[in-house]
């Protein structure tokens, strides 16, 4: 049996056990334990192979007796395999997922030393740190120290991956933009040492993007190939999140054009659940929360907070407050409609003149620094939203850049916004 869960049959033919993957099992348990389990099953009689008619003849269920419990299910329940699926029509998928969940809850096998969260996610006072690997010598430790000083208790580690063009069908790990596993794990370990709880947000960027292209407009030529590639990409980060003892994992971020693909997202979420002990969430664009229909499968509703407050780049503070009051009303309705509290996964403003008109646009006015507008936007948010009953978490975006009075980025360090954010985090959800 191979790491992918494939069985070699007589005549060199291979089939794959549906719902089962053995990657990394050999690293955590001697292979003989797996062989022992199979031998134990063989003692009850011959194996019976049932091909899955839905999956083109390449996937199968293995049983030790006709009509009995499948080997697939037994391996998952013993904690000797991860649950994984690439089809929406896997036979006995619910049984396989349940078996994997039982092993997870009991801490058996591969789940023995894995972080496993329980219950609902707690309130989150957080910050975002982009691990932008093109800055090879960047001191993430210094930024983590600043996160702690800000009063944040949760840290989102944001990692980047690429597609070549807006219509590409393959998600790539880029040597200059995707952080290496060793550095990711070391950074996560330092953050936990400093007392921070971790979330992991893998995002997809476009290498050669047109003027209006971003991950919210992706239109892959081969949709099926894209989802297979995206699943491999996410499982890579799911495995690293497990090793780093991440408590909250994002299965995606701002895929506006792809959020209606419900069956694909159901598989993505099931596979993440089958390999992770973390809570799962998704970060929807601030104007798109009604589109995803997969919220019930997740532990938390996440939303970016780049709301366009006014059309006036010099809007007075009272207008910013009025704008946030309108946003609060809209978000309260969204929370009620979804029947879930909300978490703002990214709340940030570049220190540029007019930032309140388009907080998502960090190229807006890079030569026109406005530290006070950045602070006022955060101050208006805090005044209006601090006591919002539907708001369960806020993550300040972001802590990558150096900050200071000459910095035009989202950074708040050594700017007027710093004290505003500290005061907000000191009281929010206490």
Helices and strands as residue ranges (DSSP letters): E 6-8, E 14-17, E 20-21, H 25-28, H 31-42, E 48-51, G 53-55, E 59-63, H 71-77, E 82-83, H 93-106, G 109-111, E 124-130, H 140-150, E 154-163, H 181-193, E 197-206, G 215-217, H 223-243, E 248-253, G 256-258, H 262-275, E 279-284, G 295-297, E 300-304, H 317-338, E 342-347, G 355-357, H 371-385, E 391-396, H 416-427
